[in-house]
């Protein structure tokens, strides 16, 4: 069992590194392709858009496949897309390849979660899902700084090539260690779409799309906040980013444990925690000794991911592949909403630290959607 989880987590590490690589390599990519840094920002957005589009599409069309075979195809596809990104001759082709690379992202994590959840008792599903998701948090902690160093030392192209190599390794490990379950219940695309159209599913997705946006709101503007408000040397930026990643690493395991103990109620508690942490954050940005622990706490909000992922697999009866994959489409929607709202607040003259307040507002919206979901489940008699 542990080798299955390691194999799938390595895939998550590769995907997470590929997702965040361009964020740390804006200057060398811009210089290498002769474009501006804001244009490189569009490369990041193209990847996120690919996740949002690809998660439901590939989950639906892959519903008939055995999970092991689908995972092999997804990671093989991801390897090719990242190697193509490394070889992109110009900005336009890189933009297209990053969109293509984002397509398998959500479906991979969703199917990986389904695989490990099927191999453990129901009372341990949350922790199993969190162990698979740990690859994504380790990518923020280690993978992104490693890709940034590689890109700055040699070329940004080597960062994407590294992700391609990790993806190929994942294909090999999945082929060796993930069993082919011939008893797996498979579905057809139309049945998946029909079963997906449930209020419980959409409410869970809205919780993720709004409730987690605050994390991206703060994280996206963390570097300029450190330089302009905390007024520290730029060498503190990667250290602070790693502190955020450490918070996400710890929060990921905490979220799995909380779901196994409290089920869907864990999501409500974590949203309340998010509101408190994000409201606290603006009061810590003036000093390094206070912003570092605050950034760690913001990272712990990642705890909400394993419970929401597992809950979606429960409520998306008949569309488990689509439901599990769409979780990451929702989180990438949050990745678009958070920075946009933070940018509005900063442009309005509210200051860099205002990202915490804007993030708290999105967490309140997530809590409202959670309240609607609880109310519906109580009316259906599925939540005591």
Residue frames relative to the residue before (quaternion, step in Angstrom):
aa qw qx qy qz dx dy dz
X 1.0000 0.0000 0.0000 0.0000 0.00 0.00 0.00
X 0.6865 0.5036 -0.3069 0.4254 3.56 0.88 -0.94
X 0.6290 0.5221 -0.3474 0.4595 3.62 1.09 -0.59
X 0.5888 0.5485 -0.3619 0.4706 3.59 1.14 -0.60
X 0.6806 0.4888 -0.2863 0.4646 3.57 0.88 -0.96
X 0.6395 0.5193 -0.3284 0.4621 3.59 1.00 -0.78
X 0.6464 0.5297 -0.3163 0.4490 3.57 0.94 -0.92
X 0.7006 0.4599 -0.2649 0.4770 3.57 0.89 -0.96
X 0.6386 0.5236 -0.3260 0.4601 3.59 1.07 -0.71
X 0.6084 0.5368 -0.3535 0.4655 3.61 1.07 -0.67
X 0.6185 0.5271 -0.3351 0.4768 3.57 1.07 -0.72
X 0.6527 0.5063 -0.3049 0.4741 3.57 1.02 -0.81
X 0.6117 0.5438 -0.3386 0.4643 3.56 1.11 -0.70
X 0.6632 0.5051 -0.2982 0.4649 3.56 0.96 -0.88
X 0.6669 0.4948 -0.2999 0.4695 3.57 0.95 -0.90
X 0.6592 0.5094 -0.3114 0.4571 3.57 0.95 -0.86
X 0.6393 0.5138 -0.3211 0.4734 3.58 1.02 -0.79
X 0.6589 0.5082 -0.3034 0.4643 3.58 0.99 -0.85
X 0.6438 0.5393 -0.3220 0.4370 3.56 1.04 -0.79
X 0.7915 0.3469 -0.1616 0.4765 3.58 0.85 -0.99
X 0.4356 0.7413 -0.4450 0.2506 3.62 1.24 -0.27
X 0.6893 0.5029 -0.2956 0.4296 3.58 0.82 -0.97
X 0.5757 0.6030 -0.3839 0.3970 3.61 1.14 -0.54
X 0.7431 0.3888 -0.2208 0.4979 3.57 1.02 -0.77
X 0.7212 0.4290 -0.2326 0.4916 3.59 1.27 -0.16
X 0.2180 0.8168 -0.5098 0.1591 3.59 1.15 0.50
X 0.7033 0.4695 -0.3072 0.4366 3.65 0.69 -0.95
X 0.7125 0.4385 -0.3065 0.4540 3.68 0.72 -0.87
X 0.6202 0.5200 -0.3591 0.4648 3.62 1.06 -0.61
X 0.6472 0.5226 -0.3129 0.4584 3.57 0.95 -0.92
X 0.6806 0.4818 -0.2874 0.4712 3.58 0.92 -0.90
X 0.6849 0.5142 -0.2906 0.4267 3.57 0.92 -0.90
X 0.7646 0.3440 -0.1817 0.5139 3.57 1.06 -0.74
X 0.4541 -0.7186 0.4303 0.3039 3.58 1.27 -0.02
X 0.5399 0.5804 -0.4219 0.4400 3.58 1.01 0.84
X 0.5826 -0.5724 0.4390 0.3745 3.57 -1.31 0.10
X 0.6392 -0.5319 0.3924 0.3931 3.57 -1.25 0.35
X 0.6166 0.5217 -0.3703 0.4588 3.67 0.95 -0.62
X 0.6240 0.5240 -0.3469 0.4646 3.60 1.08 -0.62
X 0.6109 0.5200 -0.3439 0.4880 3.57 1.11 -0.64
X 0.5749 0.5796 -0.3689 0.4443 3.58 1.16 -0.58
X 0.6182 0.5403 -0.3390 0.4592 3.57 1.12 -0.63
X 0.5752 0.5715 -0.3689 0.4544 3.57 1.19 -0.54
X 0.6391 0.5118 -0.3102 0.4830 3.58 1.05 -0.82
X 0.6623 0.5058 -0.2974 0.4660 3.56 0.96 -0.90
X 0.6141 0.5574 -0.3460 0.4387 3.59 1.05 -0.75
X 0.6360 0.5193 -0.3242 0.4699 3.58 1.02 -0.79
X 0.6654 0.5051 -0.3008 0.4601 3.58 0.89 -0.98
X 0.6408 0.5138 -0.3204 0.4719 3.57 1.01 -0.80
X 0.6171 0.5449 -0.3343 0.4588 3.57 1.08 -0.71
X 0.6283 0.5289 -0.3299 0.4655 3.59 1.03 -0.76
X 0.6702 0.5089 -0.2971 0.4513 3.56 0.89 -0.98
X 0.6934 0.4592 -0.2703 0.4850 3.59 0.98 -0.85
X 0.7358 0.4821 -0.2462 0.4069 3.54 0.81 -1.05
X 0.5894 0.6139 -0.3810 0.3613 3.60 0.98 -0.75
X 0.7405 0.3783 -0.2627 0.4895 3.65 0.68 -0.90
X 0.6559 0.5397 -0.3288 0.4129 3.59 0.93 -0.84
X 0.7241 0.4302 -0.2550 0.4749 3.58 0.77 -1.02
X 0.6077 0.5457 -0.3577 0.4527 3.59 1.11 -0.60
X 0.6576 0.5056 -0.3074 0.4663 3.58 0.98 -0.85
X 0.7337 0.4240 -0.2461 0.4705 3.57 0.77 -1.02
X 0.6927 0.4523 -0.2858 0.4837 3.59 1.21 -0.36
X 0.3971 0.7593 -0.4498 0.2519 3.58 1.30 0.00
X 0.6752 0.5051 -0.2910 0.4520 3.59 1.13 -0.60
X 0.6236 0.5717 -0.3306 0.4184 3.58 1.22 -0.37
X 0.5356 -0.5540 0.5102 0.3821 3.54 -1.26 0.37
X 0.6045 -0.6060 0.3759 0.3550 3.58 -0.99 0.85
X 0.6400 0.5308 -0.3349 0.4433 3.61 0.94 -0.83
X 0.6805 0.4850 -0.2939 0.4639 3.58 0.87 -0.90
X 0.6373 0.5231 -0.3264 0.4623 3.57 1.03 -0.77
X 0.6382 0.5230 -0.3248 0.4622 3.59 1.00 -0.80
X 0.6373 0.5270 -0.3227 0.4603 3.59 1.00 -0.81
X 0.6690 0.4938 -0.2982 0.4687 3.58 0.94 -0.89
X 0.6599 0.5232 -0.3108 0.4406 3.58 0.92 -0.91
X 0.7112 0.4381 -0.2734 0.4770 3.61 0.84 -0.92
X 0.5996 0.5366 -0.3649 0.4685 3.60 1.10 -0.56
X 0.6327 0.5286 -0.3008 0.4793 3.55 1.06 -0.87
X 0.6640 0.5113 -0.2976 0.4573 3.56 0.96 -0.93
X 0.6261 0.5396 -0.3316 0.4549 3.59 1.03 -0.79
X 0.6720 0.4984 -0.2952 0.4615 3.58 0.87 -0.96
X 0.6664 0.5167 -0.3048 0.4427 3.59 0.92 -0.93
X 0.6908 0.4669 -0.2906 0.4694 3.61 0.99 -0.76
X 0.6179 0.5102 -0.3465 0.4876 3.58 1.07 -0.64
X 0.6249 0.5223 -0.3276 0.4789 3.57 1.08 -0.74
X 0.6201 0.5370 -0.3370 0.4621 3.60 1.05 -0.74
X 0.6514 0.5230 -0.3097 0.4541 3.56 1.01 -0.84
X 0.7367 0.4062 -0.2146 0.4962 3.57 1.13 -0.66
X 0.3600 0.7683 -0.4742 0.2351 3.61 1.29 -0.02
X 0.3594 -0.7761 0.4778 0.2007 3.62 -0.67 1.06
X 0.8123 0.0668 -0.0179 0.5791 3.60 1.14 -0.49
X 0.7431 -0.4327 0.2900 0.4202 3.54 -1.37 0.18
X 0.6699 0.5262 -0.3111 0.4213 3.59 0.85 -0.96
X 0.6826 0.4653 -0.2978 0.4784 3.59 0.93 -0.81
X 0.6089 0.5341 -0.3587 0.4641 3.61 1.05 -0.66
X 0.6207 0.5446 -0.3346 0.4541 3.56 1.00 -0.85
X 0.6886 0.4821 -0.2786 0.4645 3.57 0.89 -0.92
X 0.6735 0.4970 -0.3003 0.4573 3.59 0.94 -0.85
X 0.6394 0.5090 -0.3416 0.4641 3.61 1.06 -0.64
X 0.5974 0.5305 -0.3580 0.4832 3.61 1.10 -0.62
X 0.6660 0.4999 -0.2954 0.4683 3.59 0.92 -0.95
X 0.6415 0.5338 -0.3243 0.4453 3.60 1.01 -0.82
X 0.6629 0.5269 -0.3092 0.4329 3.59 1.07 -0.67
X 0.5173 0.6962 -0.3996 0.2968 3.59 1.17 -0.53
X 0.7738 0.3711 -0.2360 0.4559 3.69 0.71 -0.89
X 0.3964 0.7726 -0.4394 0.2301 3.59 1.29 -0.29
X 0.7612 0.4067 -0.2270 0.4513 3.59 0.50 -1.18
X 0.6567 0.5159 -0.3190 0.4481 3.58 0.94 -0.84
X 0.6071 0.5534 -0.3612 0.4413 3.60 1.02 -0.73
X 0.7061 0.4575 -0.2800 0.4624 3.58 0.72 -1.04
X 0.6430 0.5335 -0.3256 0.4425 3.58 0.99 -0.80
X 0.6939 0.4573 -0.2750 0.4834 3.59 0.86 -0.94
X 0.6165 0.5378 -0.3484 0.4575 3.60 1.02 -0.73
X 0.6429 0.5144 -0.3168 0.4708 3.58 1.02 -0.80
X 0.6389 0.5206 -0.3251 0.4638 3.59 1.00 -0.78
X 0.6403 0.5410 -0.3261 0.4370 3.58 0.97 -0.85
X 0.7307 0.4192 -0.2621 0.4708 3.61 0.70 -1.01
X 0.6209 0.5451 -0.3503 0.4411 3.61 1.05 -0.67
X 0.6636 0.5103 -0.3040 0.4547 3.59 1.11 -0.63
X 0.6910 0.4973 -0.2647 0.4530 3.59 1.25 -0.36
X 0.7204 0.3784 -0.2358 0.5313 3.61 1.27 -0.05
X 0.6261 -0.5135 0.4073 0.4224 3.61 -1.22 0.30
X 0.6538 -0.5413 0.3507 0.3956 3.62 -1.12 0.58
X 0.6654 0.5272 -0.3088 0.4288 3.59 1.03 -0.72
X 0.7272 0.4086 -0.2332 0.4999 3.60 1.27 -0.21
X 0.3723 0.7685 -0.4646 0.2346 3.59 1.25 0.13
X 0.6408 0.5482 -0.3342 0.4209 3.58 0.91 -0.86
X 0.6784 0.4739 -0.2927 0.4791 3.58 0.91 -0.91
X 0.6305 0.5327 -0.3410 0.4500 3.61 1.02 -0.74
X 0.6526 0.5033 -0.3079 0.4755 3.58 0.97 -0.87
X 0.6515 0.5182 -0.3227 0.4505 3.59 0.96 -0.83
X 0.6343 0.5305 -0.3398 0.4480 3.61 1.05 -0.67
X 0.6405 0.4913 -0.3245 0.4930 3.59 1.09 -0.63
X 0.6852 0.4985 -0.2771 0.4530 3.57 0.99 -0.87
X 0.4974 0.6826 -0.4278 0.3218 3.59 1.21 -0.36
X 0.5625 0.6142 -0.3889 0.3939 3.59 1.12 -0.56
X 0.6411 0.5313 -0.3151 0.4554 3.56 1.07 -0.77
X 0.6850 0.4679 -0.2898 0.4774 3.60 0.97 -0.82
X 0.6244 0.5167 -0.3411 0.4761 3.61 1.08 -0.66
X 0.5837 0.5756 -0.3681 0.4387 3.58 1.15 -0.59
X 0.6558 0.4864 -0.3091 0.4876 3.59 1.03 -0.78
X 0.6930 0.4991 -0.2678 0.4460 3.56 1.01 -0.89
X 0.8265 0.1765 -0.0426 0.5329 3.59 0.89 -0.98
X 0.6866 0.5365 -0.2960 0.3913 3.58 0.78 -1.06
X 0.6910 0.4832 -0.2936 0.4503 3.57 0.84 -0.93
X 0.6573 0.4749 -0.3319 0.4820 3.67 0.88 -0.76
X 0.6360 0.5310 -0.3304 0.4520 3.59 1.05 -0.76
X 0.6650 0.4885 -0.2982 0.4800 3.58 0.96 -0.88
X 0.6284 0.5345 -0.3302 0.4586 3.59 1.04 -0.76
X 0.6578 0.5024 -0.3050 0.4709 3.58 0.93 -0.90
X 0.6584 0.5100 -0.3079 0.4599 3.56 0.93 -0.91
X 0.6829 0.4987 -0.2840 0.4520 3.56 0.93 -0.93
X 0.6857 0.4705 -0.2822 0.4784 3.58 1.04 -0.76
X 0.6803 0.5047 -0.2851 0.4484 3.59 1.06 -0.77
X 0.8025 0.2088 -0.0915 0.5513 3.58 0.92 -0.90
X 0.6837 -0.3767 0.3068 0.5445 3.57 0.42 -1.27
X 0.5818 -0.5870 0.4279 0.3659 3.58 -1.11 0.64
X 0.5705 0.6143 -0.3765 0.3943 3.60 1.14 -0.54
X 0.6339 0.5477 -0.3295 0.4355 3.58 1.08 -0.73
X 0.5806 0.5784 -0.3796 0.4293 3.59 1.14 -0.52
X 0.6929 0.4445 -0.2749 0.4967 3.59 0.91 -0.88
X 0.6054 0.5446 -0.3541 0.4599 3.59 1.11 -0.64
X 0.6123 0.5482 -0.3372 0.4592 3.59 1.07 -0.77
X 0.6452 0.5121 -0.3154 0.4712 3.58 0.96 -0.87
X 0.6264 0.5397 -0.3278 0.4571 3.57 1.05 -0.77
X 0.6535 0.5094 -0.3051 0.4694 3.58 0.99 -0.86
X 0.6410 0.5134 -0.3203 0.4721 3.61 0.97 -0.86
X 0.6460 0.5271 -0.3161 0.4527 3.58 1.03 -0.78
X 0.6353 0.5116 -0.3229 0.4800 3.58 1.03 -0.80
X 0.6218 0.5338 -0.3269 0.4707 3.60 1.03 -0.82
X 0.6458 0.5256 -0.3151 0.4553 3.57 1.00 -0.85
X 0.6103 0.5482 -0.3442 0.4566 3.58 1.00 -0.80
X 0.6637 0.5050 -0.2983 0.4642 3.58 0.92 -0.93
X 0.6826 0.4924 -0.2880 0.4569 3.60 0.89 -0.95
X 0.6395 0.5103 -0.3298 0.4711 3.60 0.99 -0.78
X 0.6407 0.5328 -0.3190 0.4516 3.58 0.97 -0.86
X 0.7077 0.4639 -0.2610 0.4647 3.59 1.00 -0.84
X 0.8420 0.3009 -0.0987 0.4368 3.57 0.73 -1.11
X 0.6723 0.4729 -0.3247 0.4680 3.64 1.02 -0.57
X 0.3523 -0.7707 0.4888 0.2074 3.61 -0.56 1.10
X 0.4146 -0.6605 0.5611 0.2776 3.55 -1.24 0.52
X 0.1824 -0.8137 0.5480 0.0659 3.58 -0.36 1.26
X 0.2345 -0.8091 0.5272 0.1119 3.57 -0.21 1.30
X 0.6461 0.5150 -0.3173 0.4655 3.59 1.27 -0.29
X 0.4057 0.7303 -0.4634 0.2956 3.57 1.28 0.00
X 0.3946 -0.6992 0.5467 0.2378 3.55 -0.98 0.91
X 0.1101 -0.8000 0.5886 0.0371 3.57 -0.67 1.12
X 0.2570 -0.7756 0.5676 0.1007 3.53 -1.21 0.52
X 0.3994 -0.6715 0.5454 0.3035 3.56 -1.27 0.20
X 0.6894 -0.5289 0.3000 0.3936 3.60 -1.12 0.63
X 0.6821 0.4922 -0.3115 0.4421 3.61 0.83 -0.87
X 0.6347 0.5205 -0.3312 0.4653 3.57 1.05 -0.74
X 0.6207 0.5394 -0.3341 0.4606 3.59 1.05 -0.76
X 0.6789 0.4933 -0.2934 0.4579 3.57 0.88 -0.95
X 0.6570 0.5152 -0.3122 0.4533 3.57 0.96 -0.84
X 0.6981 0.4662 -0.2729 0.4700 3.57 0.91 -0.94
X 0.6112 0.5797 -0.3409 0.4173 3.59 1.19 -0.56
X 0.6479 0.5545 -0.3089 0.4212 3.56 1.13 -0.65
X 0.3698 0.7046 -0.5067 0.3317 3.55 0.52 1.27
X 0.5617 -0.6175 0.4226 0.3529 3.61 -0.97 0.75
X 0.6236 0.5582 -0.3498 0.4209 3.61 0.99 -0.77
X 0.6486 0.5171 -0.3110 0.4639 3.56 1.03 -0.81
X 0.7088 0.4705 -0.2693 0.4513 3.56 0.81 -1.01
X 0.6144 0.5299 -0.3491 0.4689 3.58 1.11 -0.61
X 0.6378 0.5172 -0.3274 0.4675 3.59 1.01 -0.78
X 0.6542 0.5045 -0.3110 0.4699 3.58 1.00 -0.80
X 0.6514 0.5085 -0.3176 0.4651 3.59 1.01 -0.75
X 0.5792 0.5588 -0.3744 0.4605 3.60 1.13 -0.60
X 0.6920 0.4752 -0.2775 0.4672 3.58 0.90 -0.93
X 0.6789 0.5177 -0.2939 0.4298 3.58 0.91 -0.93
X 0.7536 0.3420 -0.1988 0.5249 3.61 1.07 -0.66
X 0.6956 0.5203 -0.2885 0.4028 3.57 0.81 -0.99
X 0.7352 0.3931 -0.2308 0.5016 3.60 1.11 -0.58
X 0.4536 0.7120 -0.4421 0.3032 3.60 1.25 -0.14
X 0.5953 0.6009 -0.3571 0.3962 3.58 1.10 -0.64
X 0.6064 0.5541 -0.3526 0.4482 3.58 1.08 -0.69
X 0.6902 0.4565 -0.2749 0.4895 3.58 0.90 -0.92
X 0.5766 0.5819 -0.3714 0.4370 3.58 1.13 -0.60
X 0.7059 0.4346 -0.2507 0.4999 3.59 0.91 -0.92
X 0.6915 0.5176 -0.2884 0.4132 3.58 0.79 -1.06
X 0.6478 0.5522 -0.3218 0.4146 3.59 0.97 -0.85
X 0.7775 0.2985 -0.1534 0.5318 3.59 1.08 -0.70
X 0.3130 0.7811 -0.4881 0.2316 3.56 1.23 0.43
X 0.6573 0.5288 -0.3208 0.4306 3.61 0.89 -0.90
X 0.7095 0.4205 -0.2933 0.4836 3.67 0.73 -0.88
X 0.5828 0.5596 -0.3805 0.4499 3.61 1.12 -0.51
X 0.6538 0.5112 -0.3096 0.4641 3.58 0.95 -0.86
X 0.7055 0.4686 -0.2669 0.4597 3.58 0.95 -0.87
X 0.7873 0.3734 -0.1713 0.4599 3.58 0.88 -0.94
X 0.7511 0.3479 -0.2048 0.5224 3.60 1.09 -0.62
X 0.7281 0.3824 -0.2276 0.5213 3.57 0.75 -1.04
X 0.1783 -0.8395 0.4873 0.1612 3.55 1.27 -0.64
X 0.3448 0.7045 -0.5322 0.3189 3.53 0.70 1.18
X 0.6363 -0.5077 0.4081 0.4132 3.56 -1.31 0.22
X 0.6102 -0.5965 0.3814 0.3555 3.56 -1.10 0.68
X 0.5392 0.6271 -0.4022 0.3928 3.60 1.21 -0.34
X 0.6149 0.5516 -0.3479 0.4433 3.59 1.22 -0.37
X 0.5126 0.6707 -0.4197 0.3335 3.60 1.20 -0.36
X 0.7061 0.4329 -0.3066 0.4691 3.68 0.69 -0.87
X 0.6062 0.5488 -0.3578 0.4509 3.60 1.11 -0.63
X 0.6708 0.4846 -0.2919 0.4796 3.56 0.98 -0.86
X 0.6127 0.5368 -0.3422 0.4683 3.58 1.07 -0.72
X 0.6536 0.5034 -0.3072 0.4744 3.58 1.00 -0.85
X 0.6105 0.5450 -0.3430 0.4611 3.59 1.11 -0.69
X 0.6196 0.5224 -0.3204 0.4905 3.56 1.08 -0.79
X 0.6660 0.5105 -0.2985 0.4548 3.57 0.93 -0.90
X 0.6276 0.5276 -0.3326 0.4660 3.58 1.06 -0.74
X 0.6273 0.5287 -0.3261 0.4697 3.57 1.06 -0.75
X 0.6563 0.5052 -0.3019 0.4720 3.56 1.02 -0.84
X 0.6138 0.5540 -0.3326 0.4536 3.57 1.07 -0.80
X 0.6948 0.4556 -0.2688 0.4873 3.59 0.86 -0.97
X 0.6585 0.5278 -0.3090 0.4386 3.57 0.94 -0.90
X 0.6026 0.5837 -0.3522 0.4149 3.57 1.04 -0.76
X 0.6993 0.4437 -0.2700 0.4912 3.59 0.87 -0.93
X 0.6136 0.5503 -0.3430 0.4506 3.58 1.07 -0.74
X 0.6507 0.5360 -0.3146 0.4363 3.58 0.96 -0.87
X 0.6483 0.5149 -0.3164 0.4631 3.57 0.99 -0.82
X 0.6574 0.5054 -0.3019 0.4705 3.56 0.98 -0.87
X 0.6568 0.5209 -0.3121 0.4471 3.59 0.94 -0.87
X 0.6560 0.5030 -0.3315 0.4548 3.61 0.96 -0.79
X 0.6504 0.5125 -0.3278 0.4548 3.60 0.93 -0.80
X 0.7079 0.4534 -0.2566 0.4769 3.58 1.10 -0.66
X 0.8333 0.2143 -0.0677 0.5051 3.59 0.85 -0.96
X 0.3653 -0.7433 0.4791 0.2908 3.60 1.29 -0.12
X 0.8501 -0.1503 0.0917 0.4962 3.63 -1.06 -0.71
X 0.5418 0.6231 -0.4019 0.3958 3.61 1.19 -0.46
X 0.5563 0.6186 -0.3851 0.3994 3.59 1.16 -0.55
X 0.6154 0.5607 -0.3465 0.4322 3.59 1.06 -0.75
X 0.6534 0.5163 -0.3113 0.4578 3.59 0.94 -0.87
X 0.6626 0.5058 -0.3038 0.4615 3.57 0.94 -0.87
X 0.6738 0.4953 -0.2925 0.4639 3.57 0.99 -0.80
X 0.6136 0.5260 -0.3517 0.4723 3.60 1.11 -0.57
X 0.6235 0.5150 -0.3326 0.4851 3.59 1.05 -0.72
X 0.6273 0.5285 -0.3202 0.4740 3.57 1.02 -0.82
X 0.6289 0.5446 -0.3256 0.4493 3.59 0.99 -0.84
X 0.6541 0.5227 -0.3140 0.4476 3.57 0.89 -0.94
X 0.6638 0.5088 -0.3009 0.4582 3.59 0.91 -0.96
X 0.6850 0.4957 -0.2863 0.4508 3.59 0.83 -1.01
X 0.6969 0.4772 -0.2811 0.4556 3.59 0.88 -0.93
X 0.6316 0.5032 -0.3330 0.4868 3.60 1.11 -0.58
X 0.6444 0.5248 -0.3120 0.4603 3.58 1.12 -0.65
X 0.5793 0.6622 -0.3573 0.3133 3.57 1.00 -0.91
X 0.6844 0.4931 -0.3347 0.4201 3.71 0.70 -0.87
X 0.6652 0.5072 -0.3038 0.4560 3.60 1.15 -0.53
X 0.6800 0.4913 -0.2840 0.4643 3.59 1.28 -0.05
X 0.5513 0.6942 -0.3612 0.2892 3.58 1.23 -0.37
X 0.5738 0.6293 -0.3808 0.3602 3.62 1.17 -0.34
X 0.7976 0.2349 -0.0953 0.5473 3.58 1.12 -0.63
X 0.5458 -0.6322 0.4427 0.3263 3.56 -1.05 0.77
X 0.6590 0.5319 -0.3205 0.4244 3.59 0.95 -0.86
X 0.7200 0.4125 -0.2593 0.4942 3.61 1.15 -0.45
X 0.6627 0.5137 -0.3313 0.4327 3.62 1.00 -0.70
X 0.5989 0.5825 -0.3731 0.4034 3.62 1.04 -0.61
X 0.7035 0.4156 -0.2947 0.4955 3.64 0.78 -0.84
X 0.6096 0.5507 -0.3572 0.4445 3.59 1.11 -0.61
X 0.6468 0.5055 -0.3142 0.4768 3.60 1.01 -0.80
X 0.6007 0.5420 -0.3528 0.4701 3.59 1.07 -0.70
X 0.6742 0.4947 -0.2945 0.4626 3.59 0.92 -0.90
X 0.6078 0.5298 -0.3522 0.4752 3.59 1.06 -0.71
X 0.6376 0.5400 -0.3208 0.4460 3.58 1.02 -0.79
X 0.6332 0.5571 -0.3374 0.4181 3.59 1.04 -0.73
X 0.5084 0.6445 -0.4286 0.3773 3.61 1.22 -0.28
X 0.4932 0.6505 -0.4200 0.3965 3.59 1.27 -0.27
X 0.4713 0.6859 -0.4251 0.3559 3.58 1.27 -0.25
X 0.6077 0.5862 -0.3539 0.4022 3.58 1.14 -0.51
X 0.5754 0.6437 -0.3722 0.3405 3.60 1.14 -0.51
X 0.6970 0.4592 -0.3149 0.4519 3.69 0.68 -0.89
X 0.6592 0.4931 -0.3428 0.4526 3.67 0.88 -0.73
X 0.6662 0.4894 -0.3146 0.4665 3.60 0.93 -0.81
X 0.6243 0.5428 -0.3320 0.4532 3.58 1.03 -0.83
X 0.6959 0.4649 -0.2710 0.4755 3.59 0.88 -0.95
X 0.6316 0.5331 -0.3297 0.4563 3.58 1.01 -0.77
X 0.6381 0.5298 -0.3265 0.4534 3.58 0.99 -0.81
X 0.6383 0.5151 -0.3312 0.4664 3.58 1.02 -0.72
X 0.6458 0.5221 -0.3165 0.4585 3.59 1.16 -0.57
X 0.7610 0.4014 -0.2186 0.4603 3.58 0.82 -0.97
X 0.6602 0.4930 -0.3151 0.4710 3.61 1.17 -0.46
X 0.0446 0.8241 -0.5594 0.0767 3.58 0.75 1.07
X 0.7905 0.2378 -0.2107 0.5236 3.55 -0.76 1.09
X 0.7681 0.1900 -0.1342 0.5966 3.57 1.29 -0.17
X 0.1230 0.8542 -0.4981 0.0847 3.55 1.01 0.84
X 0.6364 0.5227 -0.3393 0.4547 3.60 1.00 -0.73
X 0.6808 0.4798 -0.2785 0.4783 3.56 0.90 -0.96
X 0.6605 0.5165 -0.3100 0.4482 3.58 0.94 -0.86
X 0.6792 0.4922 -0.2922 0.4595 3.56 0.88 -0.96
X 0.6731 0.4952 -0.2970 0.4621 3.59 0.98 -0.83
X 0.6572 0.5424 -0.3125 0.4198 3.58 0.99 -0.81
X 0.4797 0.6613 -0.4329 0.3810 3.57 1.24 -0.32
X 0.7196 0.4349 -0.2536 0.4782 3.58 0.92 -0.88
X 0.5573 0.5516 -0.3961 0.4778 3.57 1.21 -0.33
X 0.6394 0.5236 -0.3176 0.4648 3.57 1.04 -0.80
X 0.6812 0.4864 -0.2972 0.4593 3.59 0.93 -0.85
X 0.6539 0.4763 -0.3266 0.4887 3.59 1.10 -0.54
X 0.5456 0.5512 -0.3966 0.4911 3.57 1.26 -0.30
X 0.6236 0.5207 -0.3216 0.4863 3.56 1.08 -0.79
X 0.6226 0.5537 -0.3226 0.4492 3.57 1.11 -0.75
X 0.6719 0.4588 -0.2889 0.5045 3.57 1.18 -0.51
X 0.6714 0.5163 -0.2977 0.4405 3.59 0.96 -0.90
X 0.6710 0.5483 -0.3088 0.3921 3.59 0.80 -1.02
X 0.7139 0.4339 -0.2793 0.4734 3.63 0.66 -0.98
X 0.6150 0.5524 -0.3521 0.4388 3.59 1.07 -0.71
X 0.6853 0.4681 -0.2863 0.4788 3.60 0.87 -0.93
X 0.6318 0.5249 -0.3323 0.4636 3.58 1.02 -0.74
X 0.6418 0.5264 -0.3136 0.4611 3.56 1.02 -0.81
X 0.6192 0.5379 -0.3373 0.4620 3.58 1.05 -0.78
X 0.6800 0.4989 -0.2933 0.4502 3.59 0.88 -0.97
X 0.6689 0.4921 -0.3014 0.4687 3.59 0.94 -0.87
X 0.6614 0.5047 -0.3032 0.4646 3.59 0.97 -0.86
X 0.6570 0.5054 -0.3047 0.4691 3.58 1.15 -0.59
X 0.5779 -0.6324 0.3563 0.3729 3.58 1.27 0.07
X 0.4474 0.7114 -0.4402 0.3161 3.59 1.24 0.30
X 0.5579 -0.6406 0.3728 0.3732 3.59 1.25 -0.10
X 0.6537 -0.5424 0.3676 0.3787 3.54 -1.27 0.49
X 0.6648 0.5352 -0.3096 0.4193 3.58 0.99 -0.76
X 0.5350 0.6581 -0.3961 0.3518 3.58 1.23 -0.38
X 0.4709 0.6759 -0.4492 0.3459 3.60 1.23 -0.21
X 0.6024 0.5639 -0.3565 0.4382 3.59 1.12 -0.61
X 0.6715 0.4886 -0.2971 0.4713 3.58 0.94 -0.87
X 0.6476 0.5058 -0.3195 0.4720 3.58 0.97 -0.82
X 0.6401 0.5282 -0.3150 0.4604 3.55 1.05 -0.79
X 0.6321 0.5307 -0.3317 0.4569 3.57 1.03 -0.76
X 0.6090 0.5497 -0.3479 0.4538 3.59 1.08 -0.70
X 0.6684 0.4823 -0.3111 0.4731 3.60 0.92 -0.84
X 0.6235 0.5304 -0.3419 0.4615 3.61 1.07 -0.68
X 0.6122 0.5320 -0.3420 0.4746 3.59 1.10 -0.69
X 0.6261 0.5225 -0.3302 0.4753 3.60 1.03 -0.78
X 0.6417 0.5188 -0.3173 0.4673 3.56 1.00 -0.83
X 0.6431 0.5195 -0.3142 0.4667 3.58 1.04 -0.78
X 0.6182 0.5351 -0.3380 0.4661 3.59 1.10 -0.68
X 0.6580 0.4826 -0.3088 0.4886 3.58 0.95 -0.82
X 0.6042 0.5426 -0.3512 0.4660 3.59 1.10 -0.68
X 0.6414 0.5295 -0.3204 0.4533 3.59 0.97 -0.86
X 0.6491 0.5041 -0.3149 0.4747 3.58 1.01 -0.80
X 0.6479 0.5197 -0.3181 0.4572 3.58 1.02 -0.81
X 0.6520 0.5064 -0.3103 0.4714 3.60 0.98 -0.85
X 0.6381 0.5318 -0.3239 0.4529 3.56 0.97 -0.86
X 0.6715 0.4899 -0.3033 0.4659 3.57 0.95 -0.84
X 0.6696 0.4932 -0.3114 0.4598 3.58 0.93 -0.83
X 0.6281 0.5200 -0.3399 0.4686 3.59 1.06 -0.65
X 0.6558 0.5070 -0.3130 0.4636 3.58 0.99 -0.80
X 0.6861 0.4448 -0.2771 0.5046 3.57 1.19 -0.55
X 0.4900 -0.6931 0.4113 0.3322 3.57 1.28 -0.05
X 0.5346 0.6457 -0.3969 0.3737 3.59 1.22 0.36
X 0.7456 0.2797 -0.1935 0.5731 3.59 1.28 -0.01
X 0.2911 -0.7774 0.5346 0.1585 3.54 -0.68 1.07
